[in-house]
Amino acid sequence: MAGSSRTSFSKRQKERARQEKQAEKAQRKAQRKQEGTTPSEAPAELTITLDEDGQPLGFDFHDFQ
């Protein structure tokens, strides 16, 4: 019987840890909700470069920051 009390204790510890994690998560969610959404930064102006024929070149990942 000594082994069964050990498993019950472990289960209680795991359940308590799960409940604490859930409470922390709910608290963070409430805090984010209270702060509200912040408007994201407006995208920077993209500079269109033209080739020698006057045709626009495509963008690559360096153009976006």
C-alpha positions as CSV (number, residue, x, y, z in Angstrom):
1,M,0.0,0.0,0.0
2,A,2.9,2.4,0.5
3,G,3.3,2.7,-3.2
4,S,-0.2,3.9,-3.9
5,S,0.1,6.9,-1.6
6,R,3.2,8.0,-3.5
7,T,1.3,8.0,-6.8
8,S,-1.6,9.9,-5.3
9,F,0.9,12.5,-4.0
10,S,2.5,12.8,-7.4
11,K,-0.9,13.2,-9.1
12,R,-1.8,15.9,-6.7
13,Q,1.5,17.7,-7.4
14,K,1.0,17.5,-11.2
15,E,-2.6,18.7,-10.9
16,R,-1.6,21.6,-8.7
17,A,1.1,22.6,-11.2
18,R,-1.4,22.3,-14.1
19,Q,-3.8,24.6,-12.2
20,E,-1.1,27.1,-11.4
21,K,0.0,27.2,-15.0
22,Q,-3.6,27.6,-16.2
23,A,-4.1,30.5,-13.7
24,E,-1.0,32.2,-14.9
25,K,-2.1,31.9,-18.5
26,A,-5.5,33.3,-17.7
27,Q,-3.8,36.2,-15.9
28,R,-1.6,37.0,-18.8
29,K,-4.6,36.8,-21.2
30,A,-6.6,39.2,-19.0
31,Q,-3.6,41.6,-18.9
32,R,-3.3,41.6,-22.7
33,K,-7.0,42.2,-23.0
34,Q,-6.8,45.1,-20.5
35,E,-3.9,46.7,-22.4
36,G,-5.9,46.5,-25.6
37,T,-4.5,46.1,-29.0
38,T,-1.7,48.4,-30.0
39,P,-1.7,49.6,-33.6
40,S,1.2,48.0,-35.4
41,E,3.8,50.1,-37.1
42,A,2.9,51.4,-40.5
43,P,5.0,49.6,-43.2
44,A,7.9,51.6,-44.4
45,E,7.7,53.2,-47.8
46,L,9.1,50.8,-50.5
47,T,11.4,52.3,-53.1
48,I,10.7,51.1,-56.5
49,T,13.8,50.7,-58.6
50,L,13.8,50.6,-62.3
51,D,16.0,48.8,-64.7
52,E,17.7,50.5,-67.7
53,D,14.5,50.0,-69.8
54,G,12.3,51.8,-67.2
55,Q,10.7,48.6,-66.1
56,P,10.2,48.1,-62.3
57,L,12.4,45.5,-60.7
58,G,10.9,43.0,-58.3
59,F,11.3,43.2,-54.6
60,D,13.4,40.8,-52.5
61,F,13.5,40.2,-48.8
62,H,16.0,43.0,-48.2
63,D,13.3,45.6,-49.3
64,F,11.0,44.6,-46.4
65,Q,12.1,45.4,-42.8
